[in-house]
């Protein structure tokens, strides 16, 4: 039986999907995408179940739209409503930067440096293979665009296994360290959805231990995630991903911190850029979701940030700074 574990990480697959859809003017069918685009092609050739690969594609389409990328899906008139002939593309004109976006010379230098790194890590062989296959199927693509193929990694080793478990509807187990605990606890869950909030991944699912729905921050998983292939997952409710993300956003809006921030510092730039941050009486009022995570972030800026409120957040930042002094003092 062919393995169902993809050899290409999700971020790399999503990036190649964007490239392919931008590189075609006429659009690509689902079959063309699943047999040529990196991340789908490997799984198709390895014999993974078609329905599993198609579920990935559906999630990736949703991810593109959530990122604000204008994904078009159209059926050619001559196909008379045949959904199998649906063509997908990203109109390059709709993906251009707004006219009022202007880069400084420093910005341009950094972008050029990033582009150079991308070219050094280019998977041009994979891109060339995809281009040849697409051409053989009658799809015209822009070779220069497909030449860009950076490898993006997720820094979350649990992500791939959790995605696979969701695809296969099986349970997983892992060790999870809650804030304030000195030792991790073993958890067994039925994973229902993965959501990204504030740039961090969360998995929401049914916790077998307490028989309740729970959301876990992936960065607090301190062991490998073990897929329990023989244990079917408890089915999740419809729209669970949207609901979990909505609850995280509501928590973010509810929690605020009053911060005294040194002007002109990296801390000031980063905190002002956070969604919903306001300036009031010389202070920054910033929103946050997880007090422990935010405390670590604030502590990383040292004396450039002083937390005035809430007291619990202030105490966590002080504790982090004291731990840093003990470790390196």
C-alpha positions as CSV (number, residue, x, y, z in Angstrom):
1,X,0.0,0.0,0.0
2,X,1.4,3.4,-1.0
3,X,2.3,5.7,1.9
4,X,-0.1,8.7,2.4
5,X,2.5,10.9,3.9
6,X,3.4,13.7,1.4
7,X,7.1,14.2,0.7
8,X,6.5,18.0,0.1
9,X,5.6,20.3,2.9
10,X,2.3,22.2,2.7
11,X,3.9,25.7,2.3
12,X,6.1,24.5,-0.6
13,X,3.1,22.9,-2.3
14,X,1.0,26.1,-1.8
15,X,3.8,28.3,-3.3
16,X,4.1,26.0,-6.3
17,X,0.3,26.1,-6.8
18,X,0.5,29.9,-6.9
19,X,3.3,29.9,-9.4
20,X,1.5,27.5,-11.7
21,X,-1.8,29.4,-11.6
22,X,0.0,32.7,-12.2
23,X,2.0,31.2,-15.1
24,X,-1.0,30.2,-17.1
25,X,-3.2,32.6,-19.0
26,X,-5.8,30.1,-20.0
27,X,-6.1,28.3,-16.7
28,X,-5.4,24.7,-15.5
29,X,-7.8,21.9,-14.8
30,X,-7.8,20.1,-11.5
31,X,-6.4,17.0,-13.2
32,X,-3.5,19.1,-14.7
33,X,-2.8,20.5,-11.3
34,X,-2.8,17.2,-9.5
35,X,-0.5,15.6,-12.0
36,X,2.0,18.4,-12.7
37,X,2.3,20.8,-9.8
38,X,4.9,20.0,-7.1
39,X,3.3,18.8,-4.0
40,X,0.4,17.1,-5.8
41,X,2.3,15.4,-8.5
42,X,4.5,13.4,-6.1
43,X,1.5,12.1,-4.2
44,X,-0.3,11.2,-7.4
45,X,2.7,9.3,-8.8
46,X,3.1,7.5,-5.4
47,X,-0.5,6.2,-5.7
48,X,-2.1,8.2,-2.9
49,X,-5.9,8.0,-2.9
50,X,-7.3,10.5,-5.3
51,X,-9.9,11.8,-2.8
52,X,-7.2,12.6,-0.3
53,X,-5.2,14.7,-2.8
54,X,-8.4,16.4,-3.9
55,X,-9.2,17.3,-0.3
56,X,-5.8,18.9,-0.1
57,X,-6.5,20.9,-3.2
58,X,-9.8,22.1,-1.8
59,X,-8.1,23.3,1.4
60,X,-5.3,25.0,-0.6
61,X,-7.9,26.9,-2.7
62,X,-9.5,28.1,0.6
63,X,-6.1,29.1,1.8
64,X,-5.4,31.2,-1.3
65,X,-8.7,33.0,-0.9
66,X,-8.0,33.6,2.8
67,X,-4.7,35.2,1.8
68,X,-6.5,37.6,-0.5
69,X,-5.2,36.0,-3.7
70,X,-7.7,36.3,-6.5
71,X,-8.2,32.7,-7.6
72,X,-10.5,32.4,-10.6
73,X,-12.5,29.2,-11.4
74,X,-14.3,29.2,-14.8
75,X,-15.9,26.6,-17.1
76,X,-15.3,27.1,-20.8
77,X,-18.5,27.8,-22.7
78,X,-18.0,24.9,-25.0
79,X,-18.0,22.5,-22.0
80,X,-21.6,23.2,-21.2
81,X,-21.3,23.2,-17.4
82,X,-19.0,20.2,-17.1
83,X,-17.3,20.7,-13.7
84,X,-14.4,18.4,-14.6
85,X,-13.4,21.0,-17.2
86,X,-13.2,23.9,-14.6
87,X,-10.1,26.0,-15.2
88,X,-8.2,27.6,-12.4
89,X,-5.9,30.6,-12.7
90,X,-4.7,33.7,-10.8
91,X,-4.9,36.8,-13.1
92,X,-1.5,38.4,-12.8
93,X,-3.0,41.9,-13.3
94,X,-5.2,41.4,-10.2
95,X,-2.2,40.3,-8.2
96,X,-0.2,43.4,-8.7
97,X,0.8,45.7,-5.9
98,X,-1.5,48.7,-5.3
99,X,-0.3,51.9,-7.0
100,X,0.2,53.6,-3.6
101,X,2.7,51.0,-2.4
102,X,6.3,52.4,-2.8
103,X,9.5,50.7,-1.8
104,X,12.5,52.5,-0.3
105,X,16.0,51.8,-1.6
106,X,16.5,49.6,1.5
107,X,13.3,47.7,0.8
108,X,14.4,47.1,-2.8
109,X,17.8,45.8,-1.6
110,X,16.2,43.4,0.8
111,X,13.8,42.1,-1.9
112,X,16.7,41.7,-4.3
113,X,18.6,39.7,-1.7
114,X,15.5,37.5,-1.1
115,X,15.2,36.9,-4.8
116,X,18.8,35.9,-5.0
117,X,18.3,33.4,-2.2
118,X,15.3,32.0,-4.0
119,X,17.2,31.6,-7.2
120,X,20.0,29.8,-5.3
121,X,17.4,27.4,-3.9
122,X,15.5,27.1,-7.1
123,X,13.9,23.7,-7.9
124,X,14.3,24.4,-11.6
125,X,14.3,20.7,-12.5
126,X,10.9,20.3,-10.9
127,X,9.7,23.4,-12.5
128,X,11.0,22.3,-15.9
129,X,9.3,18.9,-15.5
130,X,6.0,20.5,-14.6
131,X,6.3,22.9,-17.6
132,X,7.0,20.0,-20.0
133,X,4.0,18.0,-18.7
134,X,1.7,21.0,-18.8
135,X,2.8,21.8,-22.4
136,X,2.1,18.2,-23.4
137,X,-1.4,18.7,-22.1
138,X,-1.9,21.9,-24.1
139,X,-1.4,24.4,-21.3
140,X,0.8,27.4,-22.1
141,X,2.9,28.6,-19.2
142,X,5.5,31.3,-18.5
143,X,8.8,29.5,-18.1
144,X,10.5,32.4,-16.5
145,X,7.8,32.6,-13.8
146,X,8.0,28.9,-13.0
147,X,11.7,29.2,-12.6
148,X,11.2,30.7,-9.2
149,X,10.8,27.8,-6.7
150,X,11.9,28.6,-3.2
151,X,11.6,25.9,-0.6
152,X,9.5,27.3,2.3
153,X,9.6,25.5,5.6
154,X,7.2,25.6,8.4
155,X,9.2,25.5,11.6
156,X,6.3,23.4,13.0
157,X,7.4,19.7,12.7
158,X,3.9,18.6,13.9
159,X,2.1,20.3,11.0
160,X,2.6,17.7,8.3
161,X,1.6,14.7,10.5
162,X,-1.5,16.5,11.7
163,X,-2.6,17.4,8.2
164,X,-2.2,13.7,7.2
165,X,-4.2,12.6,10.2
166,X,-7.0,15.0,9.3
167,X,-7.0,13.7,5.7
168,X,-7.2,10.1,6.9
169,X,-9.6,10.8,9.7
170,X,-7.5,9.1,12.4
171,X,-6.5,10.1,15.9
172,X,-3.1,11.3,17.0
173,X,-1.2,11.5,20.3
174,X,1.5,13.8,21.5
175,X,3.0,15.4,24.6
176,X,1.8,18.9,25.3
177,X,3.3,21.4,27.7
178,X,0.9,24.0,29.1
179,X,2.1,27.4,30.3
180,X,3.2,27.2,34.0
181,X,3.5,23.4,34.0
182,X,6.8,21.8,34.7
183,X,6.1,18.6,32.8
184,X,4.2,17.7,29.6
185,X,1.0,15.7,29.6
186,X,0.1,13.1,27.0
187,X,-2.8,14.0,24.8
188,X,-4.8,11.9,22.4
189,X,-7.1,13.8,20.1
190,X,-9.2,13.5,17.0
191,X,-7.8,16.4,14.9
192,X,-10.5,18.3,13.0
193,X,-8.8,21.3,11.5
194,X,-5.6,23.4,11.5
195,X,-5.9,27.2,11.7
196,X,-3.3,29.9,11.5
197,X,-3.8,32.8,13.9
198,X,-1.2,35.6,14.5
199,X,1.3,33.6,12.4
200,X,1.0,30.6,14.6
201,X,-0.6,27.2,13.9
202,X,-3.3,25.7,16.1
203,X,-5.0,22.3,15.8
204,X,-8.6,22.0,17.0
205,X,-10.1,18.7,17.8
206,X,-11.7,16.3,20.3
207,X,-9.6,15.6,23.3
208,X,-10.1,11.9,24.3
209,X,-8.9,12.6,27.8
210,X,-11.6,15.1,28.9
211,X,-14.1,14.3,26.1
212,X,-14.2,17.9,25.0
213,X,-13.3,20.1,22.1
214,X,-9.9,21.7,22.6
215,X,-7.6,24.0,20.6
216,X,-3.8,23.3,20.9
217,X,-1.0,25.6,20.0
218,X,1.5,23.6,17.9
219,X,4.5,25.3,19.4
220,X,3.6,23.7,22.8
221,X,3.7,20.2,21.4
222,X,7.0,18.9,22.8
223,X,7.2,15.4,21.2
224,X,6.7,14.0,17.8
225,X,3.0,13.6,16.8
226,X,2.2,9.9,16.6
227,X,-0.5,8.9,14.1
228,X,-2.8,6.2,15.4
229,X,-3.6,4.5,12.1
230,X,-6.0,1.9,13.6
231,X,-8.0,4.4,15.7
232,X,-10.7,6.4,13.7
233,X,-11.2,10.0,14.6
234,X,-14.4,11.2,16.1
235,X,-16.1,13.3,13.3
236,X,-16.0,17.0,13.7
237,X,-18.8,19.5,13.3
238,X,-19.3,21.4,10.0
239,X,-17.4,24.7,9.8
240,X,-15.2,23.9,12.7
241,X,-12.1,25.7,11.2
242,X,-14.1,28.9,10.7
243,X,-15.6,28.7,14.2
244,X,-12.2,28.1,15.8
245,X,-10.6,31.0,14.0
246,X,-13.5,33.2,14.9
247,X,-13.1,32.3,18.6
248,X,-9.3,33.1,18.4
249,X,-10.0,36.4,16.8
250,X,-12.6,37.3,19.4
251,X,-10.1,36.4,22.1
252,X,-7.5,38.7,20.4
253,X,-10.0,41.6,20.3
254,X,-10.9,41.1,24.0
255,X,-7.3,41.0,25.4
256,X,-5.5,44.3,25.4
257,X,-2.2,45.5,27.0
258,X,-1.0,49.0,27.9
259,X,2.6,49.3,26.9
260,X,5.2,52.0,27.3
261,X,7.4,51.6,24.2
262,X,10.6,53.4,23.4
263,X,10.1,55.4,20.1
264,X,12.1,54.5,17.0
265,X,12.9,50.9,18.2
266,X,12.1,47.6,16.5
267,X,9.6,47.0,19.3
268,X,7.7,50.2,18.4
269,X,7.6,49.3,14.7
270,X,6.4,45.7,15.4
271,X,3.8,46.6,18.0
272,X,2.4,49.4,15.9
273,X,2.0,47.0,13.0
274,X,-0.1,44.6,15.0
275,X,-3.8,44.5,14.0
276,X,-5.8,46.9,16.1
277,X,-3.0,48.6,17.9
278,X,-3.8,52.2,19.1
279,X,-1.8,55.0,20.5
280,X,-3.3,56.6,23.6
281,X,-1.7,59.2,25.9
282,X,1.8,58.3,24.8
283,X,1.2,54.5,25.3
284,X,0.5,51.7,22.8
285,X,-2.7,49.7,23.4
286,X,-2.0,46.3,21.8
287,X,-4.2,43.2,21.4
288,X,-3.0,39.7,22.1
289,X,-4.5,36.2,22.1
290,X,-2.1,34.1,24.3
291,X,-0.6,35.9,27.3
292,X,2.3,33.5,27.6
293,X,3.2,33.8,23.9
294,X,2.9,37.6,24.0
295,X,5.0,37.8,27.2
296,X,7.8,36.0,25.5
297,X,7.6,38.4,22.5
298,X,7.6,41.4,24.8
299,X,10.5,40.1,26.9
300,X,12.6,39.7,23.7
301,X,12.7,43.5,23.4
302,X,14.1,44.0,26.8
303,X,13.9,47.6,28.2
304,X,12.4,48.9,25.0
305,X,9.0,47.8,26.3
306,X,7.4,48.2,29.7
307,X,4.1,46.5,30.4
308,X,1.8,48.7,32.5
309,X,-1.4,46.6,32.3
310,X,-2.7,43.9,32.7
311,X,-0.8,42.8,35.9
312,X,-0.7,39.1,34.8
313,X,1.0,39.9,31.6
314,X,3.5,42.2,33.4
315,X,4.3,39.4,35.8
316,X,4.9,37.0,33.0
317,X,7.2,39.4,31.2
318,X,9.2,40.0,34.4
319,X,9.4,36.2,35.0
320,X,10.8,35.7,31.5
321,X,13.4,38.5,32.0
322,X,14.5,37.1,35.4
323,X,14.8,33.6,33.8
324,X,17.0,35.1,31.1
325,X,19.2,36.8,33.7
326,X,19.6,33.5,35.6
327,X,20.5,31.6,32.4
328,X,23.0,34.1,31.1
329,X,23.9,36.4,34.1
